Amino acid sequence: MKNHSRNDVSFNLELLESTYDKQLPLEEFLKGSYPVTVKGKGSQTVLIEDEIDRPDLKDEFNGSSSGFLRIKATDGDSERRF
């Protein structure tokens, strides 16, 4: 994320439904909102880490990653989708 403003910008990220991986849709596991603040005139890589309490999937995988996520950034009534 890159902030072109002089002011710090705070917002929340949420995962939207994936159009890429239907077998392991990460948005089913990573629910909720993840707060982010990007300093004025700064940039920041956002890494979302969360524990998933799904004992039924214990033997399926140790972790997952994806570059094909759809996300929503919200700040009050403002929203932007990526």
Backbone as a ProteinNet text record, in pm:
[ID]
protein_1_A
[PRIMARY]
MKNHSRNDVSFNLELLESTYDKQLPLEEFLKGSYPVTVKGKGSQTVLIEDEIDRPDLKDEFNGSSSGFLRIKATDGDSERRF
[TERTIARY]
85.2	0	90.6	51.8	129.7	38.6	85.8	11.3	77.3	8	61.6	32.2	-51.8	-87.3	24.2	25.1	120.6	75.2	-52.6	-110.5	-110.4	-99.5	-114.9	-257.3	-272.2	-403.7	-428.1	-542.5	-580.8	-708.4	-715.5	-832.8	-833	-940.3	-953.8	-958.5	-892.3	-895.4	-982	-1060.1	-1140.3	-1120.6	-1118.7	-1108.9	-1247.5	-1255.6	-1380.2	-1373.9	-1483.8	-1487.8	-1385.4	-1310.9	-1206.5	-1268	-1215.1	-1259.1	-1158.1	-1048.1	-939	-942.4	-938.5	-924.9	-1055.4	-1134.4	-1261.9	-1244.9	-1131.9	-1110.1	-1074.1	-996.9	-954.8	-976.2	-1102.3	-1130.4	-1085.9	-977.8	-921	-1018.2	-1109.7	-1202.7	-1294.3	-1309.7	-1388.4	-1316.7	-1184.6	-1105.5	-1063.9	-1035.3	-986.7	-1101.5	-1187.3	-1302.2	-1268.9	-1328.2	-1305.1	-1232.7	-1192.4	-1133.1	-993.3	-900.6	-761	-719	-690.2	-655.7	-516.6	-504.6	-378.5	-362.2	-239.9	-206.8	-82.8	-91.4	22.8	63.3	187.9	239.7	229.8	221.7	217.7	339.7	316.8	422.8	500.7	437.2	506.2	441.7	506.1	449	469.3	384.9	388	335.1	405.4	355.7	265.5	149.2	53.2	56.3	84.3	87.2	-21.8	-116	-223.8	-190.9	-173.4	-149.7	-260.7	-311.8	-421.2	-417.1	-463.9	-475	-613.6	-617.8	-743.9	-775.6	-888.3	-929.1	-1020.9	-961.7	-1036.9	-971	-998	-936.7	-964	-1075.4	-1108.6	-1012.6	-936.9	-840.9	-696.5	-677.1	-543.6	-443.5	-483.7	-391.5	-390	-470.6	-481.2	-365.5	-328.6	-222.3	-163.3	-41.5	25.9	17.4	-17.3	-26.8	-73.5	-99.2	-146.3	-111.2	-98.8	-79.2	-143.7	-170	-231.8	-198	-182.2	-162.3	-287.3	-394	-517	-631.4	-610.5	-713.1	-784.6	-910.6	-987.3	-1005.4	-974.1	-983.8	-1067.5	-1117.6	-1194.7	-1129.6	-1101.6	-1048.9	-1162	-1188.6	-1295.6	-1245.1	-1304.1	-1277.3	-1408.3	-1481.6	-1613	-1706	-1759.3	-1850.8	-1778.2	-1647.4	-1570.4	-1524.6	-1523	-1483.3	-1413	-1311.4	-1242	-1216.2	-1240.5	-1221.2	-1104.5	-1023.1	-907.1	-918.4
-115.3	0	122.5	223.8	347	464.6	549.8	667.9	791.4	859.1	979.9	1105.4	1092.2	1204.5	1231.7	1350.5	1382.4	1325.2	1296.7	1247.5	1094.9	1039.6	895.6	857.4	738.4	689.9	554.9	542	415.8	364	233.8	170.6	24	-44.7	-187.2	-264.3	-379.3	-467.5	-588.4	-629.8	-751.4	-829.5	-961.8	-1045.5	-1065.3	-1054.9	-1079.7	-1217.9	-1263.3	-1395.9	-1407.4	-1514.7	-1538.9	-1590.9	-1545.1	-1598.6	-1698.7	-1718.6	-1803	-1944.4	-1956.7	-2088.7	-2128.4	-2210.3	-2254	-2374.1	-2446.8	-2562.2	-2519.9	-2413.1	-2366	-2214.6	-2172.4	-2029	-1966.9	-1889.7	-1832.2	-1742.4	-1677.7	-1587.3	-1660.8	-1792.6	-1870.8	-1881.9	-1878.6	-1896.9	-1764.6	-1666.1	-1537.2	-1437.6	-1448.3	-1358.9	-1247.4	-1136.9	-1024.4	-913.5	-819.5	-698.5	-684.3	-641.7	-629.9	-483.2	-417.2	-274.7	-250.8	-144.7	-106.4	44.2	89.4	232	248.7	339.7	370	514.6	533.6	667	760.3	889.4	989.5	979.9	988.4	978.5	848.2	744.2	617.3	503.8	390.2	269.1	155.1	55	-55.2	-180.7	-289.8	-420.3	-471.2	-519.5	-568.1	-719.8	-776.4	-920.4	-956	-1038.2	-1080.4	-1220.6	-1231.9	-1361.8	-1385.2	-1505.2	-1537.3	-1687	-1726.1	-1867.6	-1914.9	-2034.1	-2091.1	-2211	-2204.1	-2311.4	-2407	-2494.5	-2593.6	-2729.4	-2801.6	-2931.9	-3032	-3015.6	-3108.9	-3095.8	-2985.8	-2964.3	-2980	-3028.8	-3036.7	-3108.3	-3216.7	-3294.9	-3249.6	-3151.4	-3108	-3018.3	-2924.2	-2830.2	-2765.3	-2714.8	-2644.3	-2494.3	-2448.3	-2305.9	-2285.2	-2161	-2129.8	-1986.1	-1959.1	-1821.9	-1807.8	-1685.7	-1662.2	-1522.1	-1507.2	-1375.5	-1330.1	-1408.9	-1380.5	-1351.7	-1256.1	-1221	-1094.1	-1088.3	-964.7	-909.3	-782.6	-722.7	-595.6	-560.3	-436.6	-356.8	-229.3	-137.5	-43.6	-32.7	54.2	149.1	267.6	368.7	442.3	399.8	459.7	423.9	525.4	503.8	489.8	514.5	504.6	360.2	319.8	183	181	96.3	73.9	-74.9	-129.5	-272	-291.9	-393.6	-426.6	-570.3
0	0	0	-74.3	-80	-47.8	40.2	82.6	22.9	-66.4	-129.2	-46.6	54.3	140.8	241.7	297.3	404.4	538	548.4	673.6	678	799.1	815.7	775.1	718	675.6	741.7	807.6	872.1	807.9	792.5	733.9	775.3	743.3	772.2	641.7	638.7	522.1	551.9	452.4	461.3	332.7	342.3	223	163.9	31.3	-39.3	-103.1	-157.7	-218.9	-331.3	-329.4	-428.4	-557.5	-669.7	-798.3	-850.7	-777.5	-826.4	-769.5	-639	-576.4	-508.9	-574.5	-517.4	-424.6	-435.1	-347.6	-206.2	-193.2	-61.7	-55.1	-42.3	-38.9	94.1	89.6	211.9	286.1	214.2	282.6	378.9	361.3	456.8	590.9	588.2	708.7	772.2	690.4	741.2	740.4	837.4	847	944.4	920.2	1008.8	936.6	1013.6	960.6	1019.3	936.1	977.1	966.5	1078.8	1076	1018.1	937.6	873.8	887	914.8	911.2	825.5	727.9	641.7	671.4	707.7	740.7	620.4	647.7	542.3	451.9	320.4	219	230.6	282.6	302.9	226.5	230	171.3	269.7	257.6	353	285.9	305.6	264.1	375.3	339.2	438.4	438.7	554.1	572.3	671.9	629.5	718.1	767.5	898	959.9	1061.3	1062.3	1152.8	1181.4	1296.9	1329.1	1290.2	1234.7	1190.2	1279.2	1347.5	1437.5	1361.7	1283.4	1206.4	1223.1	1333.2	1356.7	1244.4	1172.3	1064.2	945.7	938.5	830	875.9	997.3	1057.2	966.8	904.5	822	675.7	639.4	500.6	457.5	543	505.3	628.6	614.6	724.4	707.8	590.1	563.2	421.8	388.9	255.5	223.2	96	51.7	-85.3	-123.8	-253.1	-299.8	-427.2	-485.9	-558.8	-548.3	-620.9	-525.5	-438.3	-340.8	-383.4	-350.9	-366	-225.8	-208.4	-75.8	-80.9	34.7	50.2	161.5	133.4	234.6	273.5	404.3	451.7	559.1	558.9	660.5	682.9	783.6	806.7	691.7	624.6	512.1	379	375.8	252.1	230.4	104.5	71.9	-63.9	-73.8	-200.6	-212.6	-332.4	-357.1	-452.5	-422.4	-505.5	-552.9
[MASK]
++++++++++++++++++++++++++++++++++++++++++++++++++++++++++++++++++++++++++++++++++

